[in-house]
């Protein structure tokens, strides 16, 4: 008997896919100037927030679990100010492309993983552990694939609320997932 696709993936993939669609539609409607808006001087701009969300997808899905090709699935074809000392100017098209590329990796993985796959345990990447040590922090324990998937989802929900608040504070329509 072959292991079936995980029932949890069937439960949470449609909602996450809807969230993905709503967030990319919102990003596509923004200007670079709007992406520079924040809640305050010590808060991330909308562009930084979105970049942070993409970074979390890359960190957990690629660095921790090895999903996706780093040159094809996680590489931004447009330059977003890399190597530049000036503040980054985020481009809506670039951010949308990265959300779409990273979603393809996530969606493919959710379709492929079985219940047994969700229990697989992953140690933290050595580079992450070294960074934690350099910060004087405790090392990260290993996590199951199921824990990682939930963690990325809750991270996106949390920052989606922050994104919605920032947009609304500046009079920009927020994104809706229903």
C-alpha positions in Angstrom: 0.0 0.0 0.0 1.4 3.4 -1.0 1.3 6.3 1.4 -1.4 8.8 0.5 -0.8 12.6 0.2 -1.1 14.1 3.7 -4.6 15.1 4.7 -3.2 18.2 6.3 -1.8 19.3 2.9 -5.3 19.0 1.5 -6.6 21.0 4.5 -4.2 24.0 4.4 -3.0 24.2 0.8 -6.3 25.8 -0.6 -6.3 28.5 2.1 -2.6 29.3 1.6 -3.0 29.3 -2.1 -5.8 31.9 -1.7 -3.6 33.9 0.6 -0.8 33.8 -2.0 -3.2 35.0 -4.7 -4.5 37.9 -2.6 -1.0 39.1 -1.6 0.4 39.0 -5.1 -2.6 40.9 -6.5 -2.0 43.5 -3.8 1.7 43.8 -4.4 1.1 44.2 -8.2 -1.2 47.2 -7.5 1.4 49.0 -5.5 4.0 51.5 -6.7 7.7 51.6 -5.6 6.8 54.7 -3.5 4.0 52.8 -1.7 6.4 49.9 -1.1 8.6 52.4 0.8 5.8 53.2 3.3 6.1 52.0 6.8 4.3 52.4 10.1 7.1 54.4 11.5 10.8 55.1 11.4 11.8 51.9 13.3 9.4 49.7 11.3 10.0 47.7 8.1 8.7 49.3 4.9 6.1 47.4 3.0 8.9 46.3 0.5 11.1 45.2 3.4 8.3 43.3 5.0 7.5 41.4 1.7 11.2 40.8 1.2 11.4 39.4 4.7 8.4 37.0 4.0 10.1 35.8 0.8 13.4 35.3 2.8 11.5 33.1 5.3 10.2 30.9 2.5 13.7 30.5 1.1 15.2 29.9 4.6 12.8 27.2 5.7 11.9 25.5 2.4 15.3 25.6 0.7 18.0 26.0 3.3 16.3 23.7 5.9 14.4 21.2 3.7 16.3 21.5 0.4 13.3 22.3 -1.8 13.7 24.1 -5.1 16.7 25.1 -7.2 18.4 28.2 -5.7 19.2 29.6 -9.2 15.9 29.0 -10.8 13.3 29.1 -8.0 14.8 31.5 -5.5 16.8 33.9 -7.7 15.4 37.3 -8.5 16.0 38.0 -12.2 15.8 41.7 -11.6 18.3 43.6 -9.5 16.7 45.0 -6.4 19.6 47.3 -5.4 22.0 44.5 -4.5 25.5 45.7 -3.8 24.2 49.2 -3.5 24.7 51.3 -0.4 21.6 53.4 -1.1 18.3 52.2 0.4 16.7 49.5 -1.6 14.0 50.5 -4.0 11.6 47.6 -4.2 9.8 46.9 -7.5 6.3 45.4 -7.4 7.0 43.2 -10.4 10.1 41.8 -8.8 8.4 41.0 -5.5 5.4 39.4 -7.3 7.8 37.3 -9.3 9.6 36.1 -6.2 6.3 35.3 -4.4 5.1 33.4 -7.4 8.4 31.5 -7.8 8.5 30.6 -4.1 4.8 29.6 -4.2 5.5 27.1 -7.0 8.1 25.5 -4.8 5.8 25.4 -1.8 2.8 24.2 -3.8 4.8 21.4 -5.5 6.1 20.2 -2.2 2.6 20.2 -0.6 1.3 18.2 -3.5 4.2 15.7 -3.2 4.6 15.2 0.5 3.0 12.2 2.2 2.0 11.9 5.9 5.3 10.1 6.5 7.2 13.0 4.9 5.6 15.5 7.3 7.3 13.7 10.2 10.8 13.9 8.7 13.2 15.8 11.0 15.6 18.5 9.7 18.6 19.9 11.6 19.2 23.6 11.3 21.7 24.6 8.6 25.2 25.0 9.8 25.3 28.7 8.6 22.2 29.4 10.7 23.7 27.8 13.8 26.8 29.8 13.4 24.9 33.0 13.0 23.0 32.2 16.2 26.2 31.5 18.1 27.7 34.8 16.8 24.7 36.6 18.2 25.1 34.9 21.6 21.9 32.9 21.1 21.1 29.3 21.6 21.3 26.9 18.7 18.1 26.0 16.9 16.8 22.5 17.6 15.8 20.2 14.7 12.3 20.5 13.4 9.8 18.2 11.6 8.6 19.2 8.2 5.2 19.6 9.6 6.5 22.1 12.2 8.3 24.0 9.5 5.3 24.2 7.2 3.1 25.5 10.1 5.8 28.0 11.1 6.1 29.5 7.7 2.3 29.8 7.4 2.0 31.5 10.8 4.9 33.8 9.9 3.0 34.8 6.7 -0.3 35.3 8.6 1.5 37.4 11.2 3.2 39.6 8.7 0.2 39.7 6.5 -1.6 41.5 9.4 1.3 43.9 9.6 1.1 44.5 5.9 -2.6 45.1 6.1 -2.2 47.5 9.0 0.5 49.4 7.1 -1.5 49.6 3.9 -4.6 50.8 5.8 -2.7 53.4 7.8 -1.6 55.0 4.5 -5.1 54.8 3.0 -4.2 52.0 0.6 -6.8 49.2 0.2 -5.6 46.1 2.0 -5.7 42.6 0.7 -8.6 40.2 1.4 -8.5 36.5 1.2 -12.2 35.7 0.8 
